[in-house]
Amino acid sequence: MWTVIYIAPTARVADMIKSKLTEEGFLVECRPINMSKQQFEILVPSGELEEVQEVLNLILHP
């Protein structure tokens, strides 16, 4: 089961987050949710949610 962990405001931000999480060894999916606003959902397996949230915090707030 996939869980949304973040809504990225642009494709560039979504790609950056996806690549950094993938480098850390997580499975990550991105999908557009509103093409007119260019927003993208970042999804991870629900079993990895807590670990991903910690890494995501470090990515977003270095």
Helices and strands as residue ranges (DSSP letters): E 2-8, H 11-23, E 29-34, E 39-45, G 46-48, H 49-60
